[in-house]
């Protein structure tokens, strides 16, 4: 089975080919990537999952359980150890399920 890629143009005028329904422009996404902070540890889908839910700081992240974060669209299990380590480094942790 071959995947056919279609030429697309984002709202900023970048042209790129995609075979999926994903509307994200890879050129814009590459330019958005941050080089510092805990969000820089994550892949683009996981980073967008947090950004789209206004989780932009470790303090905000600490208000959620690991299970709640994993339920966000784009967040995968490989991101949790990275987030856990970033939280621990700054004296935070994920919210405990019993709280």
Secondary structure, DSSP 8 states (H G I E B T S, - for coil): -----EEEE-TT--EEEESSS----HHHHHHH--SSSGGGGS-HHHHHHHHHTT--SHHHHTTS-HHHHHTSTT--HHHHHHHHHHHHHTT-----TT-
